Amino acid sequence: MTLDELKTVAADAGLPSYGALQLADWLYRKKATSVDEMTNIAKAKRLLLDASCEVGAFPPAGEMKSADGTVKYLFRISSDRAVETVYIPDNERATLCVSSQAGCRMNCLFCMTGKQGFAANLTAGEIINQIQSVPEAKQLTNVVFMGMGEPFDNTDELFKALEIMTSDYGYGWSPKRITVSTVGIMKGLRRFLEESACHLAVSLHSPYPDERQSLIPAEKAYPATEIIRLLRQYDFSHQRRVSFEYIMFENKNDSPKHADALARLLNRLECRVNLIRFHAAPGVPLRSSSLQKMEQFRDALNARRIMCTIRASRGEDILAACGMLSTDKKNTGRKQSLFPYNEVYL
């Protein structure tokens, strides 16, 4: 809950005027997992709170560890639904990739999450719980909303989570520690640009509309040209950063012609491009570009003054890399025996 919502809870329980701040302190600073732990609140009031509320903190139902140090956690959100969350350690950085939905409505061609369909929006509590309940919670330096789901398809709960993460009563994090990824749902994107200073990542994958639509069906409703036109109205030269995610597919979007068209599309927009290796998904007739082609593409964009980097792939051996998250065993294309948390897999 946000502070305003906690004020209502505190008032209903007959707590003093500062009761909401006490609750927020226990929830988001002390990371209490039960009302009974809130010892500076009178026992009678705690009994009232415990009867009407629950903290909502629960540990992962299972985990899988990669040879490269990446860890994928499974969180149950109901008896028949779950989401995956990925912890990525990298020298001084410790990034958590969190989910905003169980499944996804966007149905991008290359993404295993979309292939399992949409099941539910996560509540802000279920989003925050992923961050607070992983064993590495205290080490986190960054959170990216790049897990299961489209964040701007669950805007209200996303913004509640962002408020809790960045407000003084919550985590007190700098918005620079948080990145939200989207295919570009315009209503949510406009709200994000107006209300949030967190970083933004836009899934692009092709500078050509028809080609992008074959990869991201949402292009039909939310054309990349309109997304970029909107972004040009905002200043990205200071605190907030915008990046474009570009998965490289062999002989589809990795030619010099594509690099040139992308440079023209992004010309004079303060941004960066992240090139990502495609991770094979069952039933998807695409292959990843070679490292040589990715390097040539990167160099071509940098030569045109478009900052471009190649993102290191992490956790592929546990299906934790970009586009591989899925809680549907049918989507994995692997034998069940390879999954250490089979007993809780859906």
Disulfide bonds with the S-S distance in Angstrom:
none
